[in-house]
Amino acid sequence: MGTISHHLSLSILCSVDKNARKPNKQKLHCVKINGTKSSNNVQLLSQDNNNNHVIAISPCVDENVSVFEQQNRQNIPTKKQLIDPYRQGIVIEDGVGYRQTVVVRSYEVGPDKTTTIESILNLLQETALNHVWMSGLLSDGFGATHGMMKNNLIWVVSRMQVQVDHYPIWGEVIEIDTWVGASGKNGMRRDWQLRSQATGLVFARATSTWVMMNEKTRRLSKIPDEVRAEIAPWFIKKQAIKDEIPEKIHKLDSNATYVHSDLKPKRSDLDMNHHVNNVKYVGWMLETIPDEFMEKHQLSDMILEYRRECGSSDVVQSLCEPQQYEGLLKTGIDQQYNNKHNHIGLNGNSFSSEILERKGLLGCLNIGPFSFTHLLHVKGELKNEEIVRGKTLWKKKINSAPFHS
């Protein structure tokens, strides 16, 4: 998570009588933009038929003044805070963790009135940033500390896993805990837990791995001693999801079952790093899954492996392949789970969803869980560069018809 400074460029077109009184002209020179006064910034563009002047007002604001006023508006703490009343946040875990209380908004739920996975990911990102905010270490960057800004460093996520047991509903009050720890010599791990404030029921858990990148060279970087001294006191040994040997996510090719091409980022998809926010990636991945499947199933587990950034000019292709169903069904379509993999098969064999569908058995076996492999890559003439590989695991929605043997 890093930042790139934004420079506002604004022009206001208007008509002014050239015989207007001086006081009015003086007011025109004092137009305020973002709380700053602009002066000597009026340029004559043309003259219309009524002898009026068409002018453009472009703010030439002193950079130091702009930065100062921006900091005042953001009100970024310079010291550690224990309570954030505006965000309903408090410090926990002996002063190094963070808990935020949120209410599920109407725009965060889907047609079934439950929170979408994209909304959950946005909440994870928001609480992570607010955690750094409360620490007093936040510069004006996207989660970057003061030491990181000095060294032109930003955080980039390399891997993320989210497990969802239950989806919060519209209007529900949830608590989100987040904390950080070390990941190897030059990485950081961030974990989350979401639960109901009313019952304490855990909705979801998530973990992620972050590395540092030089903002200018776009190369990965070691953690400088200055930055390590800032963040190390916040590290704790606690895991929302236990470490396991990661299962390899195989790269898909153009022969994938589902393909969605020519995906182009919109301006609204870009974050403060000027590249596509990683939450958008998930939306592109899920768009390839057929509607009839999405209507009856919900995401229960997701693993993402990030490979490169996606810029505003990139054209993206989303590939998706149903996983094979493994396990054992000895007689007919009797149900039996493999406790290790929780996958389904027939007579000890593995079948793809297409084969099951041809046999007329896919509808009978839709109790789940089912899994898909995903790939997002940039379309190019010479090579298709990978953006993210993913794997999703799904289960039957509770309100869907039960399985009948």
Summary of the structure (lengths in Angstrom):
residues: 405
radius of gyration: 26.1
end to end distance: 49.4
largest distance: 94.9
contacts: 1153
relative contact order: 0.11
helix: 20%
strand: 35%
